[in-house]
Amino acid sequence: MSGKGIHKYFHTHHHHRNHPQSVDLTQGSIIKCIIQFAIPMFLGQLLQQFYNMVDAWVVGNFSDNNNFAAVSSGGSLTFLIIGFFNGIAIGGGVIISRYFGARDKESVQKAIHTNFLFGIMSSVLATAAGLLLVPGLLAWMKTPAEVLPHSLVYFRIYFAGVSTVILYNICMSIMQAQGDSLHPLYYLIFSSLVNIVLDLIFVAGFHQGAGGAAVATVIAQGLSVLLCLVRMCREPDEMVRLDFRKLHFYKDIMLQSIGQGLPTGIQNSVISIGNIVIQSNVNAFGAYAISGHGAYAKIEGFVFLPIMSVSMVLPTFISQNLGAGRQERAKKGAAFGILSGMVLAELVGAVIYLWAPYALRFFVNSEEAVKYGVIHARTVAPFFFVLAFSHCAAGVMRGCGKAFVPMMTMLLFWCGVRILYVTLAVKEFPVFKTISWAYPLTWTLSTLLFLAVLLRMDWGNAIGKKRHPEA
């Protein structure tokens, strides 16, 4: 889990009277501000998780364990490739929002068309990278022989259509940068419903297994892109209208987008690398271990949403208040966000610890797979409070204009230490639980570093002399 997408909301402190969808977080009750702003974040994330869950549920209940293992083990591998490009898209959203707030029509147009063209080029690169790299990566990850054919089918279809995922994220970034967070939400609801219907047709009806789930995902995501494009090309406001005849690379705009988005893109990719190494060790324990671990990941993705929503609000809250010269309010918001995130996380952890066997059976109908899922759940769930601290602290850092700090922390601990630990520990203690301990260990180490940085931080100079932290 990462704070991807959060910078898309940096626009919210400009021109409040002109754009009623914008939110001013520098006034009123801190608690009320954070909660109100977290709700739409939560709904969007909830739909994204729901979208991902449907594939797993349908395949888990209407196909065999090998097909479920193929679908459930793919998150880190797909995010390794698309996470980097999505990070740059986030940077593009920051740049668009800055110019939109200043009502700089020419620069908004340049930024929109540059970023959309970047999305098209990214789609070509991601498709090529996926189709070329996936067979080798699956072999390197020790994918079991009985799962490998299903994984190859799933990923070949997914990456053949990965342009739909990247272009949707680009379109969403552009629309949210203008203050429109509702239409992307509507389109996500629509595509989620389409995905359910197509999953049932291809997997439950035609028995196409993992391949059917991939086809359903690509078609549903493609329809949401079409809806975005129709909306963007018909925008009544010429300043934010997309016109394919105007697609052009403006070097200065692209460099600004990369400067804003590169730390997030790198962070997404390095976390994925660490998780791929973890997944390769899980794979060595066989198809039931893959299914149990994958089913747990779906549960965690859902129940951790409230905590993620809090951590995603913090960059915008902090940046607005520091930009307005309200350092004390920023500090109080950071403290409330981190503490509420930790309390929520530990409550969630207790529920998962107790209810893991029942929740896992929703996704997998194999008791052997459930056994592996329970081992993992009961190892990591008691440590959710440190995971919440790391995510919320990373959000605070980004709000202070210090995106480099979370990037380096994740690179060091969630990639470097995680790989080192798993490589050495599994040889010494070759049991499944050894792999699970990689998460609490690296969460705790990143929390200690974030805590040290936060305690020493000079809030008065957190963003230098700039009034607008996204600039």
Secondary structure, DSSP 8 states (H G I E B T S, - for coil): ---TTGGGGGGGGS-TTT-TT----SSS-HHHHHHHHHHHHHHHHHHHHHHHHHHHHHHHHHS-HHHHHHHHT-HHHHHHHHHHHHHHHHHHHHHHHHHHHTT-HHHHHHHHHHHHHHHHHHHHHHHHHHHHHHHHHHHHTT--TTTHHHHHHHHHHHHHTTHHHHHHHHHHHHHHHTT--HHHHHHHHHHHHHHHHHHIIIIIIT--HHHHHHHHHHHHHHHHHHHHHHHHHT-SSGGG---GGG----HHHHHHHHHHHHHHHHHHHHHHHHHHHHHHHHHTT-HHHHHHHHHHHHHHHHHTHHHHHHHHHHHHHHHHHHHTT-HHHHHHHHHHHHHHHHHHHHHHHHHHHHHHHHHHHHH---HHHHHHHHHHHHHHGGGHHHHHHHHHHHHHHHHTT-THHHHHHIIIIIIIIHHHHHHHHHHHS-SHHHHHTHHHHHHHHHHHHHHHHHHH--GGGTTTT-S-TT-
